[in-house]
Amino acid sequence: MAVYRKLGRPTDQRRAMLRNLVTSFLKYGKIETTEARAKETKRLAEKMITLGKKGDLNARRQALAFVTEEEVVRNLFDNIAPKYSERNGGYTRIYKVGPRRGDAAEVVILELV
């Protein structure tokens, strides 16, 4: 049984939000979001980087099924994944920024190592 955070959203909205977060994260290399969202995004982004390290056609198709932009997948397989060829996991880092002004949610910065 998979253990994951529900993030207060129905399944389809949660999946769409996480796909967009992962796509933006891989596109820009850094995002600012809440701690819970960052932890879920981290899990999925590291899976995408691992697919990029495999580098075969099947892995590329699996990444394209999740990431919403082809250009991001191309960048992932050509530039991002080769940087981590010697590294076994731990491709991302979370920095705590502090509470958000509106609702005091813990805000963090998620970035590539």
C-alpha positions in Angstrom: 0.0 0.0 0.0 1.4 3.4 -1.0 1.7 5.9 1.7 1.2 9.5 0.6 -0.1 12.9 1.7 -3.6 13.8 0.6 -2.9 17.6 0.8 -6.6 18.4 1.3 -7.5 17.7 -2.4 -9.4 15.1 -4.4 -7.2 12.5 -6.2 -7.4 14.1 -9.7 -6.6 17.6 -8.4 -3.8 16.3 -6.2 -2.2 14.5 -9.1 -2.5 17.5 -11.4 -1.0 19.8 -8.8 1.9 17.4 -8.2 2.5 17.0 -11.9 2.7 20.7 -12.3 5.0 21.1 -9.3 7.4 18.5 -10.5 7.4 20.0 -14.0 8.1 23.5 -12.7 10.8 22.1 -10.3 12.6 20.3 -13.1 12.2 23.3 -15.4 13.6 25.9 -13.0 15.7 23.8 -10.6 14.1 25.4 -7.6 10.6 26.1 -6.3 9.1 27.7 -3.2 6.0 26.0 -1.7 4.7 24.6 1.5 6.6 21.9 3.4 4.0 19.1 2.8 3.8 19.8 -0.9 7.6 20.0 -1.2 8.0 16.6 0.5 5.6 15.0 -2.0 7.2 16.8 -4.9 10.6 15.6 -3.8 9.5 12.0 -3.9 8.2 12.3 -7.4 11.0 14.5 -8.8 13.7 12.0 -7.5 11.8 9.2 -9.4 11.9 11.3 -12.5 15.7 11.9 -12.2 16.2 8.2 -11.6 14.3 7.5 -14.9 16.5 10.1 -16.5 19.6 8.2 -15.3 18.3 5.0 -17.0 18.1 6.9 -20.2 16.3 4.3 -22.3 13.2 4.8 -24.4 10.8 3.2 -21.9 12.1 5.5 -19.1 11.7 8.5 -21.4 8.1 7.5 -22.1 7.3 7.0 -18.4 8.7 10.5 -17.7 6.6 11.9 -20.6 3.5 10.3 -19.1 4.0 12.3 -15.9 5.9 15.5 -16.7 3.6 17.9 -18.7 6.2 19.5 -21.0 8.3 17.7 -23.6 11.1 20.3 -23.4 11.5 19.6 -19.6 11.8 15.9 -20.2 14.4 16.5 -22.9 16.4 18.7 -20.5 16.0 16.1 -17.7 17.5 13.3 -19.9 20.2 15.4 -21.6 21.4 17.8 -18.8 20.0 17.1 -15.3 20.2 13.3 -15.0 23.9 12.9 -16.3 25.0 15.3 -13.5 23.8 12.7 -10.9 25.2 9.6 -12.6 27.6 9.0 -9.7 25.0 9.7 -7.0 22.7 7.2 -5.5 19.6 9.2 -4.6 19.4 12.4 -2.7 19.2 14.7 -5.7 17.1 17.4 -3.9 17.4 19.6 -0.8 14.8 21.4 1.3 15.4 24.7 3.0 12.9 26.1 5.5 12.0 29.7 4.9 9.5 30.4 7.7 5.8 30.7 8.1 3.6 32.2 5.4 2.0 35.5 6.2 -1.6 34.6 5.4 -2.1 31.2 7.1 1.2 30.6 8.9 1.9 27.5 6.7 5.6 26.5 6.8 7.2 27.6 3.5 10.3 25.9 2.1 12.5 26.1 -0.9 13.0 22.8 -2.8 16.1 22.8 -5.0 18.4 20.5 -6.9 21.6 19.6 -5.1 
